[in-house]
Amino acid sequence: MEILNSLRHIVGADGVLAEKGERAVYESDAYPLEKAEPLATVLPRTTDQVSAVVKLCAAHDLPFAPRGAGTGLAGGTLCPGGVLIGVARMNRILDIDLRNRRLTAQAGAVNIALTKAVAGDGYLYAPDPSSQGASTLGGNIANNAGGPHTLKYGVTANHVLAVQMVLPDGEIITLGDKTEDVNGYDLLGVALGSEGTFGIITEATVRLTRQPQAVRTLLAVFDTVDDATQTVSEIMAAGIVPAALEMMDAVILQTVEDAFHFGFPRDAEAILIIEVDGLEAGLETQAESARAICFQNHAREVRTAATAVERANLWAARKKAVGTLGRLAPSCVTQDCVIPRSKLPETLRAIAEIGRRYDLRIANVFHAGDGNLHPVTLFDERNPDDVRRVTAASHEILELCLGLGGTLTGEHGIGVEKRDYMPQLFPPETLQTMADLRTVFNPTGLCNPGKVLPISHGCAWEMGARSEASVVD
């Protein structure tokens, strides 16, 4: 095909994946309920190559979309019949400026690589999604990723100073600046979290954070989920601001212990990982206050990580927890709604009831401190009845969270999974304003079509609206 030969001319023959099996690899991200094969996936190494690919797609009226590591959980990188622009080869750290506490990297740099590059100098890159060992900087920015330490340090948007972005016509622009504040309209702010619908981010300059002087990490064990969730509310109400406050339920505990043998109690209904950090002076007082609140809410025991290895094991258990669920089922859907912390007990009870009604096993592992839920529904995507029940249960969970005054996403993005729920969260006028803003950046609708907004609000490309043959001719 002419278009494929042109792509190979831009990125090299080994940078175009267009065979049947290669296309199948890129038919979905980590959201298994939506799949769509692209025409091809290209793997550029430079911003100029990305620009050339985008210009080629625009000239052929061909949709295109960015893709990082494919760890997204909302179907945000589907591009049926179009070109996926994978940034995996654009993974270099370009500049480290410790005096000004900033770092510049390509969009395909893996999250944890940023911290590793500066850890020896006493710094870190604070955003730490649980997928940080695989997920990329560009994908984190596109979805405004969070992570366990979001509670104290903020989401990705709080740490990005500037991005280099290829617009949907191929123009290369820079939004933001390496200084802390930029005058004029905050165009960087609207691009952060835009899920690749405004353009393709190729580089970013981010803020570095000093490593805390001291850390205390607690593991609190509970016999009921209600006691654990009540503890979360009381810790926050007491004015303690943990660096992280995470919860795992019994289903997760069992699989994590089977996988790693960290010594977690198999008969507990829930655990909390509570971390406080900062200056050594006064930190023990905060830890003891959190410990006391745990015992007031009937904690069976509260352990303190005595060594760096014990702390690392706790965080390994948390960040690899969802992966261990593969021992129970071949597929899972991980959701991402946010609710008020005070609603945690009733929300988890309602989610458990949804699981019982649909005969589905639902595990819970989430950022309890800010109410960012991650119910994980287990199923077999090869079984059509499983898919039907999981889809229905997922819809009920979203409706539940919205009904409790929550929102659709805390860090995974809207993608295709939740776009049709946007009218329940925003009035038509607001949705139209979002569509108008997107049109300023993406007037043809070719850049990551069908994401974020319902089709009826300004999307020029319905998913699957054109066949592979029609976009090539």
Backbone hydrogen bonds, N-H to C=O, Kabsch-Sander energy under -0.5 kcal/mol:
donor,donor_aa,acceptor,acceptor_aa,energy
5,N,1,M,-2.0
6,S,2,E,-2.2
7,L,3,I,-2.1
8,R,4,L,-2.4
9,H,5,N,-1.8
10,I,6,S,-1.2
11,V,7,L,-2.5
12,G,8,R,-2.2
15,G,12,G,-1.7
16,V,13,A,-1.1
17,L,41,T,-3.0
18,A,16,V,-0.7
23,R,19,E,-2.9
24,A,20,K,-1.9
25,V,21,G,-1.2
26,Y,22,E,-0.8
26,Y,23,R,-0.8
27,E,24,A,-1.5
30,A,72,G,-2.0
34,E,31,Y,-1.0
36,A,27,E,-2.9
39,L,82,G,-2.5
40,A,82,G,-1.5
41,T,17,L,-2.0
42,V,84,L,-3.0
43,L,15,G,-2.4
50,V,46,T,-1.8
51,S,47,T,-2.7
52,A,48,D,-2.3
53,V,49,Q,-2.4
54,V,50,V,-2.6
55,K,51,S,-2.5
56,L,52,A,-2.0
57,C,53,V,-2.5
58,A,54,V,-2.8
59,A,55,K,-2.2
60,H,56,L,-1.4
61,D,58,A,-1.1
62,L,57,C,-2.8
64,F,446,L,-2.3
65,A,83,V,-1.9
67,R,85,I,-1.9
78,L,75,G,-0.8
79,C,36,A,-0.6
81,G,37,E,-2.2
82,G,79,C,-2.1
83,V,63,P,-2.3
84,L,40,A,-2.4
84,L,82,G,-0.5
85,I,65,A,-3.4
86,G,42,V,-2.6
86,G,84,L,-0.9
87,V,67,R,-2.3
90,M,87,V,-1.6
91,N,89,R,-1.3
94,L,92,R,-0.6
94,L,104,T,-2.0
95,D,104,T,-1.9
97,D,102,R,-2.9
98,L,96,I,-0.6
101,R,98,L,-0.8
102,R,97,D,-2.1
103,L,206,V,-2.1
104,T,95,D,-2.9
105,A,204,A,-2.4
106,Q,92,R,-2.9
107,A,202,T,-2.5
108,G,90,M,-2.4
109,A,106,Q,-1.7
111,N,135,S,-2.7
112,I,132,Q,-2.2
113,A,110,V,-1.4
114,L,110,V,-0.8
114,L,111,N,-1.4
115,T,111,N,-0.8
116,K,112,I,-2.3
117,A,113,A,-1.7
118,V,114,L,-0.7
118,V,115,T,-1.0
119,A,115,T,-1.6
121,D,118,V,-1.5
122,G,119,A,-1.8
123,Y,118,V,-1.7
124,L,209,T,-2.1
126,A,124,L,-0.7
132,Q,129,P,-2.3
134,A,131,S,-2.9
135,S,131,S,-3.3
137,L,109,A,-2.4
138,G,107,A,-3.1
140,N,136,T,-2.5
141,I,137,L,-2.3
142,A,138,G,-2.5
143,N,139,G,-1.8
144,N,140,N,-0.6
144,N,141,I,-0.7
145,A,140,N,-2.5
150,T,147,G,-1.8
151,L,148,P,-0.7
152,K,149,H,-0.7
152,K,243,A,-0.9
153,Y,149,H,-2.5
154,G,150,T,-2.1
156,T,145,A,-2.4
158,N,155,V,-1.5
159,H,156,T,-2.5
160,V,157,A,-0.7
161,L,159,H,-0.5
161,L,205,T,-2.9
162,A,205,T,-1.6
163,V,175,L,-2.4
164,Q,203,E,-2.4
165,M,163,V,-0.5
165,M,173,I,-2.7
166,V,200,I,-2.8
167,L,165,M,-0.7
167,L,171,E,-3.3
170,G,167,L,-2.7
173,I,165,M,-2.8
173,I,171,E,-0.5
175,L,163,V,-2.6
177,D,161,L,-1.5
187,L,185,Y,-1.9
190,V,186,D,-1.1
191,A,187,L,-1.4
192,L,188,L,-2.1
193,G,141,I,-2.0
194,S,191,A,-1.9
195,E,142,A,-2.5
197,T,194,S,-1.8
200,I,166,V,-2.5
201,I,199,G,-0.6
202,T,164,Q,-2.8
203,E,164,Q,-1.3
204,A,105,A,-2.4
205,T,162,A,-2.8
206,V,103,L,-3.1
206,V,204,A,-0.5
207,R,159,H,-3.2
208,L,101,R,-2.4
209,T,124,L,-3.0
211,Q,122,G,-2.8
214,A,278,G,-2.0
216,R,276,V,-2.7
218,L,216,R,-0.5
218,L,274,I,-3.5
219,L,303,R,-2.7
220,A,272,L,-2.6
221,V,301,E,-2.7
222,F,270,A,-2.7
228,A,224,T,-1.5
229,T,225,V,-2.7
230,Q,226,D,-2.3
231,T,227,D,-1.8
232,V,228,A,-1.6
233,S,229,T,-1.8
234,E,230,Q,-2.1
235,I,231,T,-2.5
236,M,232,V,-2.0
237,A,233,S,-2.3
238,A,234,E,-1.5
239,G,236,M,-1.5
240,I,235,I,-1.3
243,A,275,E,-2.3
244,A,275,E,-1.6
246,E,273,I,-2.4
247,M,366,F,-2.3
248,M,271,I,-2.0
249,D,364,N,-2.1
250,A,269,E,-1.2
253,L,249,D,-2.4
254,Q,250,A,-2.2
255,T,251,V,-1.6
256,V,252,I,-2.8
257,E,253,L,-2.5
258,D,254,Q,-2.2
259,A,255,T,-1.9
260,F,256,V,-2.9
261,H,257,E,-1.8
268,A,265,P,-1.0
269,E,222,F,-1.8
270,A,222,F,-1.5
271,I,248,M,-2.3
272,L,220,A,-2.3
273,I,246,E,-2.5
274,I,218,L,-2.2
274,I,272,L,-0.6
275,E,244,A,-2.6
275,E,273,I,-0.5
276,V,216,R,-2.3
278,G,214,A,-1.9
283,L,280,E,-1.7
284,E,280,E,-0.7
286,Q,282,G,-1.5
287,A,283,L,-2.3
288,E,284,E,-2.6
289,S,285,T,-2.1
290,A,286,Q,-2.3
291,R,287,A,-2.4
292,A,288,E,-2.4
293,I,289,S,-2.0
294,C,290,A,-2.0
295,F,291,R,-2.1
296,Q,292,A,-2.2
297,N,293,I,-1.1
297,N,294,C,-0.6
298,H,295,F,-1.7
299,A,294,C,-1.9
300,R,221,V,-2.7
301,E,221,V,-0.9
303,R,219,L,-3.1
305,A,217,T,-2.9
306,A,304,T,-0.5
311,R,307,T,-2.2
312,A,308,A,-2.5
313,N,309,V,-2.3
314,L,310,E,-1.9
315,W,311,R,-2.1
316,A,312,A,-2.3
317,A,313,N,-2.3
318,R,314,L,-1.9
319,K,315,W,-2.8
320,K,316,A,-1.9
321,A,318,R,-0.9
324,T,320,K,-1.2
324,T,321,A,-0.7
325,L,321,A,-0.6
325,L,322,V,-1.4
326,G,323,G,-1.5
327,R,324,T,-1.8
328,L,325,L,-2.1
329,A,325,L,-1.5
331,S,379,F,-1.9
333,V,377,T,-1.9
335,Q,333,V,-0.6
335,Q,375,P,-2.2
338,V,407,T,-1.7
339,I,371,G,-2.3
343,K,340,P,-2.1
344,L,341,R,-1.9
347,T,343,K,-2.3
348,L,344,L,-2.5
349,R,345,P,-1.9
350,A,346,E,-2.2
351,I,347,T,-2.5
352,A,348,L,-2.1
353,E,349,R,-1.8
354,I,350,A,-2.1
355,G,351,I,-2.2
356,R,352,A,-1.9
357,R,353,E,-2.5
358,Y,354,I,-1.9
359,D,356,R,-1.0
360,L,355,G,-3.0
361,R,378,L,-0.5
362,I,360,L,-0.6
363,A,376,V,-2.7
365,V,374,H,-1.0
366,F,247,M,-2.1
367,H,372,N,-1.6
368,A,366,F,-1.5
369,G,245,L,-2.2
370,D,367,H,-0.8
371,G,368,A,-1.1
372,N,367,H,-1.7
373,L,337,C,-2.2
373,L,371,G,-1.1
376,V,363,A,-3.5
377,T,333,V,-2.5
377,T,375,P,-0.6
378,L,361,R,-2.6
378,L,376,V,-0.5
379,F,331,S,-2.3
381,E,379,F,-0.5
383,N,380,D,-2.2
387,V,383,N,-2.2
388,R,384,P,-2.3
389,R,385,D,-2.4
390,V,386,D,-2.8
391,T,387,V,-2.5
392,A,388,R,-2.2
393,A,389,R,-2.6
394,S,390,V,-2.7
395,H,391,T,-2.0
396,E,392,A,-1.9
397,I,393,A,-2.2
398,L,394,S,-2.2
399,E,395,H,-2.5
400,L,396,E,-2.6
401,C,397,I,-2.3
402,L,398,L,-2.4
403,G,399,E,-2.5
404,L,400,L,-1.1
405,G,402,L,-1.7
406,G,401,C,-2.5
407,T,338,V,-2.1
410,G,336,D,-1.0
416,V,74,A,-1.9
417,E,74,A,-1.9
418,K,414,I,-2.2
421,Y,418,K,-1.6
422,M,419,R,-1.4
424,Q,421,Y,-1.5
425,L,421,Y,-0.6
425,L,422,M,-1.4
426,F,422,M,-2.4
430,T,427,P,-0.6
431,L,427,P,-2.1
432,Q,428,P,-2.5
433,T,429,E,-1.8
434,M,430,T,-2.3
435,A,431,L,-2.3
436,D,432,Q,-2.6
437,L,433,T,-2.3
438,R,434,M,-2.5
439,T,435,A,-2.0
440,V,436,D,-1.3
441,F,437,L,-1.2
442,N,438,R,-3.3
445,G,442,N,-1.0
448,N,64,F,-3.8
448,N,446,L,-0.8
451,K,448,N,-0.8
452,V,415,G,-1.8
453,L,451,K,-2.7
457,H,454,P,-2.5
459,C,455,I,-0.9
460,A,458,G,-0.7
462,E,460,A,-0.5
465,A,462,E,-2.5
471,V,467,S,-1.6
472,V,468,E,-0.9
473,D,469,A,-1.9
